[in-house]
């Protein structure tokens, strides 16, 4: 059994794809098959829009206030489903919708994607990961190479044009100096930075 929807702590997550253009050295999916209450986040096949809707209809959201696109893949790899599911959820529930992303959607789809994404969700959380292209490429290992860093920053700045709640994140394992440099970069771009505690 694989999980399209799972709960981690007090939040509900949508695992809509396992595809990702990055191989981050600290990626949680390299440490196990699942997180939270999920049994297995490795999808046997990419779920169809119909299968995701059925999973949503069958799920007990309880006291949930926010749903998050974040699983064992980059959600924007399944951009059409992401947008369709966001609309589906908004028609039926009062949830806030957040996208956790590596910010490489423009490279994935070879076009600007910020506007359509920001019209679909309420918050975009972008993995900054490192404050410079060289360190970023070394840690994130994107298939697009060093151009990925600038593309991610541009995506973040573009999102700010369409959505108020846009944020960067870094994981504390990058070290205090890199965290400080990341904070300076985020401040320069006018985008808040959240430092996450790394957990396997």
N, C-alpha and C positions, 0 to 999 in steps of 0.2 A: 504493500500500500504506500502511495506517495501522497504528500500533503500539498494542496494548493493554498489552503488557508491554515494558519497556525497562530498560536498565542505565545508571546514571550513577555513575561512579567504581566503588566496590565494592558498591553497593547496587542492589536490584531494585525497580522501581516499577510499580504498576498504574494505568493510564490508563483509567478506566472511564466517564468522561463528559467532555464539553466544556462542559457547562452551568455557569454561575457567576453569582451575584447581585451580583458586584462587578466593578469595572473599575479595579483598582489601577494607579496611575500608573507603578509600577516592575515590573509583571507581566512575567515572562519570555516569556510567549507572544506579546507584542507585538513581540518582536525576531526571531522566526523560527518555523519549522515544527516544530522538534524540539530536544531536548537529549540529552546522553549518546549512546548508540549507536542511538537511535531514528531512523528515516528520516522519519517524519511522525506527529505526535501529534494532528493535526486529524482527528477521526473523521468518516467520511462519513455515518455514522448512529450513534446511541447503541447500543453493543453489548448484546446480550441476555445473560442469565445463561448460557445454553448456549454462546454464543460466547466469553465470558470463561473459562469452565471449559475449553473446548477449547484456548484459548491457553495456559492454565496447564499442561494436560496435555502440550502440545507443547514447552514451554519448558525449556531446559537451565539449571537454577538453579545448577549447579556447587557452589561453596563458600559459597553464600548462607546467611546466618544470620538475615536480617531482610528482610521485604517491606513496602513502604510504599504506601499509597493516596495517590497524588499524581500528577497529570498536567496536562493543559491544561483542567481544570475543577475544580469543588468536589466532592469525592467524595460528600459527604452529599446532593448533589442526586440521587444514585442509591442512596439509603439501603438499600432492600430488597436490591439486588444486593451492596452493600458487606457487609452482614451475612451474606448467604448465601455469598458468596465467602470471607469470614473463616472460617466454619464448614468450608467445603470444604477450605481450606488446612490448617486445624488437624487435620483428620481424616487428612491425607496427609503432612504435612511437620512438622519440628520448628522451624519458623521463628517468630521473634517477628513480630508484626504491628503496624505503626504507622500511625496515621491523621494525615496532615497536613491541617488544616482551617482555614477562616476562622472557625469557631465560630458560624456563623449558622444552624445546623441547626434550632434551635427556631423561628426566623422562617420558614424555608423550609417546614417541615412543620406550623407552627401548633400545636405541642405540645412538651412536654418530651421530649428524645431522648437525654439523657446516659446514662441507665441502659442502654438497649438497645445503644448504641454501645460503652460501656465493657465490657459483657459480651462483645462480639464481638472487641475488639482488646486489645493488651497495652500500648499507649502512645497517648496523644492529644497531638499537638503543634498548638497553636493560634496562629495569626498575630495577635499583639497589634497590631503595626504602628505604633501611636501611643499615647501615654499619656493622651489626653483625647479626648472625643467630637468636638470641633470639628476638630482636626487629623486624627483618624481618618477622619471623613467626607470631608474634603477629599482625602485621599490614597487611601483605599480606594474611595470613590464607590459605596457599596452602594445597591441599589435601594430599600432600606427606610428610608434616611435616617438621622438621628442616633440613633434608637432602637437601631440596630445595635450601637453601642459597648457599651451596658449589657447588651444581649442576649448579646453575645459574652462579656463578663465573667461573667455569670450562668451561661452554659453551662460555662465553665471551672471555676467554683466547684462547680457540680453534678457535674462529672466527678470532682472530687477526692473526692466522697463514695463513689464506686464503684471508683475506680482509683488506684493509688499513683503510677504514672508519667504525670503530666500536666504539660505544660510550655508556656510562652509562647515565641514567637520574635519578634524584630524584625530588620530589615535595617539594616546600618550606615549606609546612605545617608540615614537620617532625621536624622543629626547627633548629636554627642556629648551635647548638652543633652537632647534628646528621649530618647536612650538612657538617660541617668541617671534621667530622670523615669519611664521605663518600668520600670527596675529597682526604683525605689521602690514603684511600683504593684504590681508582681509580688510583691515582698517582703511588702507589706501584705496581699495575698490568699493568701500562703503557697504560691505557685506559682513554681517556678524559671523563670528567663528565659535564653534562649540568643540571643546576638547573632550573626546570620549575616552573612558577608561577601557583598556583592552581586556577582553575576556574570551577564553576559548569556549 
